[in-house]
Amino acid sequence: MKKELQIAFRRPLVVFAAYLAVAVCALPAVAGKRNVEVRVESNPPGALVSVHTTGDTELGGGMVVAGETPLTKSFRFPKKSNLWLRFEKAGFDPLVVEIRLDASRVSVDLAPLDGGFIAPEPVTVLALVSPDLTLVKRGFAKEREDESAGAAAAAVVARAVADRLADKVEIVIVSDDEQADNLRRLWRDVNSQMELVDPIRLPYQSVLPTLESRSARAALLELGEQIGADAVLFIAGRANIETGGMKAGKIGIMAVGTASSFASGYSNAMANGNDFFTYNVYLPTFAEGLGLEALLVDTRSTAIRWANKGLWKPIPIDRPEVADAVVADLLSGLEKHLSTIETHESSEEEP
């Protein structure tokens, strides 16, 4: 059965209305049955599908993602209610479709963005900023920030990042002293975006978000011109170390529900055949452990190209291999945005 539906959907600052041809095949209604297998397709394929219990599908705290189209999943419907699927793909307007309990197949045509889609240029020169890492030692009576230990932990993370990317892209280290004013203006925006940007949905957004303030965008453009970098990688976080008896009866970081990054968690869930990946966009508070957030920001467009965040056990300063493993997890998905050194050099040699 072919239906012509008018779908209204929203995204920040702009309200769109789109006509969508949706093919819906019906299943026989089964009394009391709330789990229904549905085939979900899009043209073109490769759209991210998120699942919502209301028509308000804008980015929020808790998220449920089904994966990329085409997919077949068992959807659990709320009592006396329908579900809404949001389709997102870079270069296309996002679309929202309401599905009923009797649906067995949903097929949508995605509308290209007005004016077409310009793919971001690859990053051939990457600037690394010193990680902004706070280390807090927590006891029964009080907690205190240990600046020297935080600086040492940040240095370990910075070394692991540089080692991880050294053979993949040309790296420039940003001087904290020479770029102090630009970095001060940048970190205000970067910290805010680290909290708000959804690492899972970011690659599929129709338009990439940018730094919010004019001051931060100007600082980024200036920094990029001065050091000759295409993008800047920012990493920030907090390490909580519990002392003495504070550890008694504690499970530690595993109690917060994750010990990995968002990107690897989603990838593993889909690879293992899980129907859905459920997560909260915001990092939870934690008693002991290491929380890190990372952003790749393009110095040419000021667009946020990549993001990731996660929680891990604390990194022992005397065990660099632990930092290597955490950084490898944190940087999941970053390399696809980088132009490898080999590719860059061979293109320069071509006549």
MARVOKE-341629 format. One record per residue (C-alpha): residue in three letters; x, y, z. Coordinates in pm, whole numbers, padded with zeros to 5 digits, always signed. Example, Ala and Ser with C-alpha at 12.3 -4.5 7.8 and 13.67 -1.06 7.14 Angstrom:
2
Ala+01230-00450+00780Ser+01367-00106+00714
***
This chain:
351
Met+00000+00000+00000Lys+00148+00337-00106Lys+00077+00645+00101Glu+00172+01008+00044Leu+00252+01163+00381Gln+00346+01513+00480Ile+00625+01490+00736Ala+00720+01792+00945Phe+01053+01788+01119Arg+01272+02036+01297Arg+01638+02107+01340Pro+01803+02398+01524Leu+01701+02744+01398Val+01520+02612+01089Val+01182+02447+01041Phe+01136+02224+00738Ala+00830+02057+00587Ala+00883+01778+00334Tyr+00670+01542+00130Leu+00780+01183+00158Ala+00671+00873-00029Val+00655+00599+00231Ala+00584+00239+00142Val+00419+00066+00438Cys+00342-00306+00438Ala+00101-00422+00705Leu+00133-00717+00938Pro-00170-00894+01085Ala-00241-00739+01423Val-00165-00973+01712Ala-00341-00895+02040Gly-00095-00796+02312Lys+00211-00825+02090Arg+00441-00524+02121Asn+00760-00657+01952Val+00738-00628+01574Glu+01005-00705+01315Val+01030-00420+01066Arg+01240-00385+00751Val+01372-00028+00720Glu+01516+00106+00393Ser+01619+00441+00253Asn+01713+00579-00087Pro+02004+00634-00084Pro+02106+00372+00173Gly+02349+00435+00459Ala+02123+00660+00666Leu+02143+00643+01045Val+01811+00542+01204Ser+01730+00652+01558Val+01419+00538+01745His+01191+00770+01944Thr+00872+00733+02146Thr+00745+01082+02059Gly+00746+01300+01750Asp+01006+01529+01909Thr+01320+01361+01774Glu+01570+01641+01823Leu+01902+01567+01990Gly+01852+01498+02358Gly+02008+01312+02648Gly+01906+00950+02604Met+01935+00803+02254Val+01841+00473+02090Val+02005+00398+01753Ala+01911+00106+01530Gly+02200+00137+01282Glu+02237+00218+00912Thr+01984+00142+00641Pro+01896-00107+00513Leu+01821-00292+00836Thr+01572-00536+00985Lys+01514-00507+01358Ser+01259-00612+01618Phe+01101-00289+01743Arg+00927-00280+02079Phe+00626-00049+02073Pro+00504+00134+02384Lys+00155+00052+02505Lys-00113+00247+02317Ser+00149+00439+02120Asn+00346+00438+01797Leu+00718+00485+01729Trp+00899+00752+01531Leu+01209+00681+01320Arg+01449+00961+01235Phe+01664+00917+00923Glu+01989+01113+00896Lys+02253+01112+00621Ala+02519+01370+00535Gly+02409+01581+00241Phe+02037+01508+00285Asp+01756+01663+00484Pro+01670+01459+00795Leu+01330+01293+00786Val+01098+01158+01055Val+00846+00879+00996Glu+00579+00757+01239Ile+00529+00380+01232Arg+00239+00181+01373Leu+00226-00158+01535Asp+00105-00316+01211Ala+00406-00196+01004Ser+00640-00458+00855Arg+00838-00240+00612Val+00928+00127+00590Ser+01096+00272+00281Val+01182+00640+00245Asp+01332+00867-00020Leu+01574+01120+00127Ala+01577+01470-00024Pro+01919+01620-00109Leu+02009+01948+00055Asp+01932+02260-00144Gly+02246+02370-00324Gly+02404+02026-00313Phe+02656+01877-00074Ile+03025+01967-00064Ala+03232+01699+00107Pro+03487+01833+00358Glu+03848+01840+00241Pro+04083+01582+00392Val+04312+01688+00675Thr+04677+01676+00564Val+04826+01878+00852Leu+04688+01824+01202Ala+04751+02053+01500Leu+04762+01895+01844Val+04672+02102+02149Ser+04795+01999+02493Pro+04512+01800+02659Asp+04320+01987+02927Leu+04311+01720+03197Thr+04209+01773+03558Leu+04310+01512+03816Val+04118+01506+04143Lys+04207+01298+04448Arg+03898+01212+04648Gly+03894+01119+05017Phe+03625+01082+05281Ala+03663+01433+05416Lys+03742+01627+05100Glu+03868+01621+04747Arg+04153+01820+04601Glu+04290+01889+04256Asp+04647+01770+04201Glu+04785+02002+03934Ser+05123+01834+03898Ala+04967+01487+03866Gly+04715+01626+03616Ala+04992+01777+03406Ala+05181+01446+03413Ala+04870+01253+03306Ala+04803+01506+03027Ala+05160+01461+02902Val+05111+01084+02891Val+04790+01123+02689Ala+04955+01378+02455Arg+05247+01141+02391Ala+05010+00853+02318Val+04808+01067+02074Ala+05120+01184+01889Asp+05253+00828+01866Arg+04919+00700+01742Leu+04893+00955+01459Ala+05260+01011+01374Asp+05264+00784+01068Lys+04915+00882+00952Val+04925+01260+00914Glu+05168+01550+00939Ile+05151+01682+01295Val+05210+02031+01432Ile+05227+02084+01809Val+05048+02400+01919Ser+05252+02617+02155Asp+05054+02702+02467Asp+05255+03024+02512Glu+05255+03152+02153Gln+04886+03074+02101Ala+04768+03158+02454Asp+04508+03417+02346Asn+04367+03206+02062Leu+04352+02896+02283Arg+04176+03086+02561Arg+03902+03195+02320Leu+03880+02851+02163Trp+03854+02642+02480Arg+03535+02822+02592Asp+03350+02706+02281Val+03525+02372+02256Asn+03432+02267+02610Ser+03067+02349+02541Gln+03063+02157+02213Met+03236+01857+02368Glu+02940+01818+02601Leu+02667+01877+02342Val+02789+01705+02024Asp+02664+01350+01974Pro+02959+01138+01848Ile+02730+00875+01697Arg+02504+01108+01498Leu+02768+01364+01398Pro+02893+01183+01082Tyr+02535+01161+00954Gln+02422+01519+01017Ser+02306+01704+00709Val+02517+02006+00802Leu+02815+01986+01037Pro+02798+02207+01347Thr+03053+02483+01391Leu+03201+02666+01686Glu+02930+02893+01824Ser+03093+03228+01898Arg+03241+03468+01645Ser+03543+03510+01874Ala+03620+03137+01875Arg+03577+03106+01499Ala+03811+03400+01441Ala+04066+03248+01679Leu+04051+02915+01497Leu+04101+03074+01155Glu+04394+03278+01288Leu+04556+02978+01453Gly+04521+02770+01137Glu+04684+03038+00923Gln+04971+03093+01166Ile+05070+02728+01206Gly+04959+02599+00865Ala+04719+02332+00996Asp+04397+02208+00834Ala+04238+02103+01163Val+04296+02107+01537Leu+04248+01815+01774Phe+04127+01907+02123Ile+04116+01662+02414Ala+03983+01739+02761Gly+03881+01536+03061Arg+03882+01459+03429Ala+04046+01181+03626Asn+03905+01094+03969Ile+04137+00900+04197Glu+03989+00767+04520Thr+04226+00745+04814Gly+04236+00507+05109Gly+03903+00386+05244Met+03703+00564+04972Lys+03758+00254+04758Ala+03591+00024+05008Gly+03277-00128+04866Lys+03313+00054+04537Ile+03288-00115+04199Gly+03471+00173+04033Ile+03424+00293+03681Met+03233-00014+03566Ala+02946+00102+03786Val+02867+00387+03545Gly+02786+00145+03266Thr+03074+00188+03022Ala+03449+00138+03005Ser+03501+00244+02648Ser+03431+00522+02401Phe+03097+00592+02238Ala+03233+00515+01891Ser+03375+00174+01978Gly+03068+00089+02187Tyr+02838+00157+01892Ser+03065-00027+01647Asn+03086-00332+01873Ala+02710-00335+01933Met+02635-00336+01560Ala+02909-00592+01484Asn+02774-00825+01754Gly+02425-00818+01604Asn+02259-00614+01877Asp+01925-00467+01769Phe+01992-00127+01919Phe+02262+00087+02078Thr+02132+00287+02374Tyr+02338+00568+02522Asn+02328+00909+02685Val+02487+01198+02499Tyr+02624+01341+02822Leu+02897+01168+03019Pro+02766+01057+03360Thr+02929+01153+03686Phe+03165+00889+03819Ala+03339+00814+04148Glu+03670+00687+04015Gly+03800+00670+03662Leu+03896+00875+03361Gly+03650+01065+03143Leu+03781+01203+02814Glu+03620+01402+02533Ala+03774+01488+02196Leu+03688+01716+01903Leu+03842+01760+01558Val+03771+02113+01435Asp+03845+02226+01078Thr+04048+02550+01065Arg+03919+02630+00713Ser+03544+02603+00777Thr+03534+02602+01162Ala+03317+02287+01131Ile+03334+02010+01388Arg+03448+01715+01176Trp+03465+01439+01437Ala+03396+01382+01806Asn+03419+01105+02062Lys+03401+01063+02437Gly+03406+00786+02694Leu+03496+00655+03038Trp+03787+00434+03134Lys+03979+00321+03437Pro+04250+00564+03554Ile+04577+00563+03354Pro+04880+00472+03567Ile+05157+00719+03481Asp+05418+00442+03486Arg+05225+00222+03239Pro+05223+00397+02901Glu+05072+00092+02731Val+04748+00162+02918Ala+04741+00515+02781Asp+04804+00376+02432Ala+04498+00152+02458Val+04275+00432+02592Val+04389+00675+02322Ala+04337+00414+02048Asp+03979+00375+02173Leu+03922+00752+02209Leu+04044+00818+01853Ser+03812+00556+01699Gly+03688+00683+01363Leu+03927+00980+01345Glu+04161+00834+01085Lys+03900+00836+00806His+03919+01218+00814Leu+04297+01225+00773Ser+04497+01220+00451Thr+04775+00969+00519Ile+05136+01079+00484Glu+05187+00829+00202Thr+04887+00959+00008His+04992+01321+00061Glu+05351+01258-00052Ser+05251+01062-00362Ser+05008+01335-00471Glu+05288+01594-00443Glu+05511+01382-00666Glu+05256+01360-00945Pro+05334+01593-01239
***
